[in-house]
Amino acid sequence: MKITQGTFSFLPELTDEQIKKQVKYCLDNGWAVNLEYTDDPHPRNTYWDMYGQPMFDLKDPAGLMMDLAECRKTFPNHYIRVTAFDSTHQWETPRLSFIVNRPPEEPGFGVVRQECEGRRVRYTIHSYATDRPEGQRY
């Protein structure tokens, strides 16, 4: 099951050249870029671990591409995404984020039914990736 989070998630995987062009677009708009990674891509897990520091003064996308290569080497079986942050007054929010690396096998999610008080039934999403301890998930 392919996880669809962020921009371009319904498209085929971006090549490094396409990633570089998207990062250039972000830098041309004055947005800071950073890399984040996780082995638990649950939709509510919005805070992924950061790889390095946000690159507020970066002018050339090659800097991020170098860090991306290192991050892929360090975490080859994790999800890695690029996030572009707009620090402009009254925006101050991520403006673009897209996944740039996926594990070879994506376990996906299941729906868990819970019987509650009375006749109430609740449903929640369970990430199969979390069935094993962190660091052994892929």
C-alpha positions as CSV (number, residue, x, y, z in Angstrom):
1,M,0.0,0.0,0.0
2,K,1.5,3.3,-1.1
3,I,1.2,6.0,1.6
4,T,-0.2,9.2,0.1
5,Q,0.8,12.2,2.2
6,G,1.8,15.6,1.0
7,T,2.1,17.1,-2.4
8,F,2.7,14.8,-5.4
9,S,1.8,11.7,-3.4
10,F,-0.5,10.4,-6.1
11,L,2.1,10.8,-8.8
12,P,4.9,8.4,-9.6
13,E,8.0,8.8,-7.5
14,L,10.0,12.0,-8.2
15,T,13.4,11.6,-9.7
16,D,16.3,13.4,-8.0
17,E,16.3,15.9,-10.8
18,Q,12.6,16.6,-10.2
19,I,13.2,16.9,-6.4
20,K,16.0,19.4,-7.1
21,K,13.7,21.5,-9.2
22,Q,11.0,21.5,-6.5
23,V,13.6,22.5,-3.9
24,K,14.8,25.3,-6.2
25,Y,11.1,26.5,-6.5
26,C,10.9,26.6,-2.7
27,L,14.2,28.5,-2.4
28,D,13.2,30.9,-5.1
29,N,10.1,31.7,-3.0
30,G,12.3,32.3,0.1
31,W,11.1,29.3,2.0
32,A,13.4,27.4,4.3
33,V,13.7,23.7,3.5
34,N,14.4,20.7,5.8
35,L,14.4,16.9,5.7
36,E,12.4,14.7,8.0
37,Y,12.2,10.9,8.4
38,T,10.0,8.3,10.1
39,D,9.2,4.7,10.2
40,D,5.7,5.3,11.4
41,P,3.8,7.3,8.7
42,H,0.5,7.3,10.5
43,P,-1.6,10.2,9.3
44,R,-1.7,11.7,12.8
45,N,2.1,11.4,13.2
46,T,2.7,14.9,11.7
47,Y,6.0,15.4,13.7
48,W,8.6,13.3,12.0
49,D,12.2,13.3,13.2
50,M,14.3,16.0,11.6
51,Y,17.5,15.2,9.7
52,G,19.9,18.0,10.4
53,Q,18.7,21.6,10.9
54,P,16.3,23.6,8.8
55,M,18.2,25.4,6.0
56,F,17.1,29.0,6.3
57,D,20.0,30.5,4.4
58,L,20.3,27.9,1.7
59,K,20.5,29.4,-1.8
60,D,21.4,26.3,-3.9
61,P,19.3,23.1,-3.9
62,A,22.5,21.1,-4.1
63,G,22.9,21.5,-0.4
64,L,19.7,19.8,0.4
65,M,20.4,17.1,-2.2
66,M,23.7,16.3,-0.5
67,D,21.9,15.9,2.9
68,L,19.2,13.9,1.2
69,A,21.8,11.4,-0.1
70,E,23.2,11.1,3.4
71,C,19.8,10.7,4.9
72,R,18.9,8.0,2.4
73,K,22.1,6.2,3.2
74,T,21.5,6.4,7.0
75,F,17.7,5.5,6.8
76,P,17.2,3.5,3.6
77,N,14.1,1.8,4.9
78,H,12.3,4.9,6.3
79,Y,10.0,7.5,4.8
80,I,11.9,10.8,4.1
81,R,10.2,14.0,3.2
82,V,11.2,17.5,2.2
83,T,9.3,20.3,3.9
84,A,9.4,23.9,2.9
85,F,8.6,26.4,5.6
86,D,7.5,30.0,4.9
87,S,8.7,32.3,7.7
88,T,6.9,35.3,6.2
89,H,4.9,37.3,8.8
90,Q,1.3,36.0,9.0
91,W,2.2,32.8,7.1
92,E,4.7,31.1,9.3
93,T,3.7,27.6,8.2
94,P,4.9,24.8,6.0
95,R,3.9,25.7,2.4
96,L,5.0,22.5,0.7
97,S,5.9,19.0,1.7
98,F,6.5,15.8,-0.3
99,I,7.9,12.3,0.3
100,V,11.3,11.7,-1.4
101,N,12.0,8.2,-0.1
102,R,10.0,5.1,0.9
103,P,10.8,1.7,2.3
104,P,10.8,-1.1,-0.3
105,E,7.7,-2.6,1.3
106,E,5.0,-0.4,2.8
107,P,2.9,-2.3,5.3
108,G,-0.1,0.0,5.3
109,F,-3.0,0.5,7.8
110,G,-6.0,-1.3,9.1
111,V,-9.2,-0.2,10.7
112,V,-9.8,-1.4,14.2
113,R,-13.3,-1.6,15.5
114,Q,-13.9,-0.9,19.3
115,E,-17.1,-1.8,21.1
116,C,-17.8,1.0,23.7
117,E,-20.4,1.7,26.4
118,G,-23.9,1.1,25.3
119,R,-24.2,0.4,21.6
120,R,-21.5,2.8,20.6
121,V,-18.8,1.6,18.2
122,R,-15.6,3.5,17.5
123,Y,-13.1,3.0,14.7
124,T,-9.5,3.9,14.6
125,I,-6.6,3.5,12.2
126,H,-3.8,1.1,13.1
127,S,-0.4,1.3,11.4
128,Y,1.0,-2.2,10.7
129,A,4.4,-0.6,10.8
130,T,4.1,-0.2,14.6
131,D,3.5,-3.9,15.2
132,R,7.3,-4.3,15.6
133,P,9.5,-2.2,17.9
134,E,11.1,1.0,16.5
135,G,14.2,0.2,14.5
136,Q,12.9,-3.3,13.5
137,R,9.9,-2.2,11.5
138,Y,11.4,-2.7,8.0
